[in-house]
Structure formats: structure tokens, C-alpha cells
Amino acid sequence: MSKKYFGTDGIRGRVNQEKINGEMFFKFGLAAGTYFKNLKKNKQTAIIAKDTRLSGYTLEPALVSGLVSTGMHVYTLGPLPTNGLAMLTKKMRANMGIMITASHNPYFDNGLKLFGPNGLKLSDKIEKKIEKLIDSKITKNLSKPNILGRVKRLEDANENYIQILRKNFPKNFSLKGIKIAIDCANGAAYKAGPKLLKSLGAKVYEIGTSPNGFNINHKCGSTFPDKIKSITKKYKVHLGLSLDGDADRIIMCDEKGNIIDGDQILAMLADRWKRKKILKGGVIGTLMSNYGLQKYLIEKKIKFIRANVGDRHVKEKMRKNRFNLGGEQSGHIILGKFATTGDGLLVALEVLFSMRKGKKSSELFKKFKPTPQILENILVKDKSIINSTRCKKAINVASRLIKKNGRLLVRKSGTEPKIRIMGESENKILLLKCINIVKRSIK
């Protein structure tokens, strides 16, 4: 049975429509609080962080109200990267953590990412149980007046997060003499990003650190890598870092101005970790991972397994196969040695740590030549069009054409009203032809 509210990565949608509004967030809080408060007999606590969207001021109070109505005590942390929330959920021994964010989406979208007490995103099984509670009678889950929860704001969440990140590296790790450009997408890392790098001694050139509630991801961040490319070249820095709205993704730029995507970062880390005997098992990618990455890892005798799209699916596959490295082309990289979910700043530190002996970023990356890949995102009113007879026929025709010369993937976006088409082939003419066959059937 498909899920009603949860998508690929939590709950997401347009603000003040359908599921992203005050009424629904009260219900989400009530349902999540009801489910998680039964997991511990001691003090019931939930922690909430968010990115910088204006709608956070509307949605957070509603979510808090739902949680305290179940008897949960709530700590609000303010703007904080998603993995910071996951790390602090575990450190504070909270029943759960909730991140109010729509990640890389525009400001007019928002949503939730839920984490259990272990700092892990929820399984499909748990999400379905919470969905049942969302649709149940409200009064059934309300607590008595004498056991309602309390709410407290914590102002030092970013400092605690930075401290946790730094503890993963030697005390003498320094970035003195290193010039870094960082684009925080006017999002959740606008405080923690520059502060972390400066605390290690780096010279930092920052953009995307002036959020106004509307400019999150707007022509900046990991979905607009040309921005970090221009800053990197302008100030002649050693490495450029570009995060998304909740900082769980990262795209990089070397000192020559070459954009480094998640696949290239994974290849670099896998190679380094294997040499340092840190790598466990192999690497988990996704259906979107470039074939060039797969080929490179096989040549390096590193196991490679594909998971469904979404860092939650990557993490589940990592846990099942006991791998400690996985990620997506989009920049979700999970360093299982340190974290339970994607963390752009943590990945940046791991890369910078490998540069500490004077290595140039251009020497670290470009491990493989990517197979030509085309990605098309088609805006649709109804994503079920992908199941129409016409669309299915077009996908079958295109798939047969490209079968021996590449691969084709057509899927619904789990986070936006879009159909995503990905094709890979050395034969670019054939690739374009197959992509257009599918595009025409959708449009």
C-alpha cells in the first residue's frame, strides 16, 4: 500500500495547500508524539530544527502544539543543518527529532523530515503507522491537562553541532592558509557553515548567508553550481563548497573551476578510504548514479550496489550490507563512520582533511570520465501520468532502443510535482532521441 503523506524524503509540498499548513502540522505533531512517546518510559522529549523559510514561523508553532498536546516536552533549536538535528537527537537522547524543511525546493514549499532516537530517518513501516495516527480521531491522542508537555528554546544548537563535527577529526587539524568559498543557499547552514571553517583557521569567502525568508535556494546553493564556480575563480580559492537549503547535500568546485558532483566525491572518498583501510564493504549508490562511477569502482575492486533514489534508501542499504559509504549524484553523501544521514559540512571537512598536506583539490577529484547523461525534469499537474498507456508505451519503445547502448530511467519525483527522466549513453544522438520520445508522451 502506497503512503498518503510521506514521500521519498519525509513530507513535502506547497505551503498552505493540502498537507503543508497549520492544521496538518498540528496533526503531524500529534501523531508523531503519540507514536514516539510510547518508546521510552522516562521523560518524553522531541527536538525541532528548521531551515530559513518564512513559512517556518507558521508551521513550527502548530507542530509544537501537536507534540505538547501528547505530553511531549519540546526543545526548539532554530535554523540548523538537518544532520545537526539528527546528531543532537541522538546526543540529547530525545525520543525523536523533526526538521522543518523542503531541502532544495523553493521558499514556497516546506515539509518535515523525521528522525528516531538513534538519529536515523524512519522506515516505511513506521511512516505508515504514523500516517494511520494522523487520520485517527484527534481527541483519542490528546493528553490530560496535568501532563501536557513544556517548550524550551535552545540557543546553542549550532555551537554543539560544530563541536560534534570537529570531534571527528584530530585536535591539531587546521585549515590555516587554506582559502575556501562557501555558498550556504541562504538556508539552514548560514551560521554553522562559515563559523565552522573559520574556527579551523580558513580564510572564508561566503555567499548565501543572508536569508530573508524568500531567498533560500534562489539562484544559489547546490542546484545552482555556477554560483560557487564564479566565486571560486574570482577569489582563487583552494576549494568551493555549495550546500542546499538544509545542508544535507554538497556540490564542490576545485581550484580550476571544475564542478564536482556527488558521484565524483564518492569516487574520491571510496578510493581514499580503501587505501587508508577505512572502507567497509563497498559503496552504495542509487539508480541515478553515473555508470562511469560504477565502472571506476569495479576497476578499483570496490563493491558497488544501487539503491532507490533518496538518502534514506541509501542508508537502509548501507545498514543491510554493512557498508559505511554511500550517496547520490545530487550531493547527498553519507559517511557511515561519522553520521546517519547526509551532511554537506561533514563531507567538506573529510575532503579538506585529505588536502591538509598541500594536495590540490583538482588532484583529488575527476577519478573517472562520466558516461554522457541527460536529466530532464518535467513539471506536471498529476504525477500518475507516468502510469498512462501512452506514457508506458513510449517508455517501452525508448527503453528497447537504448537497451544495448545505455540505460533509461523514468520516475516520479518524491519531493516535487515532476516526472524525472534520466538517460545515459555514449551515443548522444540516440540518447536525445529516447529522451524526447518519453518527453512528448508526458507533455
PyMOL commands that set and color helices and strands:
alter all, ss='L'
color gray80, all
select helices_A, chain A and resi 22-39+56-68+82-91+124-134+138-141+145-147+157-167+192-199+225-235+262-275+291-299+311-321+344-354+361-364+383-387+389-402+428-442
alter helices_A, ss='H'
color red, helices_A
select strands_A, chain A and resi 11-14+45-50+73-79+96-100+109-115+151-153+179-183+203-207+239-243+250-254+259-260+282-286+303-307+325-327+333-335+373-379+406-412+418-425
alter strands_A, ss='S'
color yellow, strands_A
deselect
rebuild
show_as cartoon
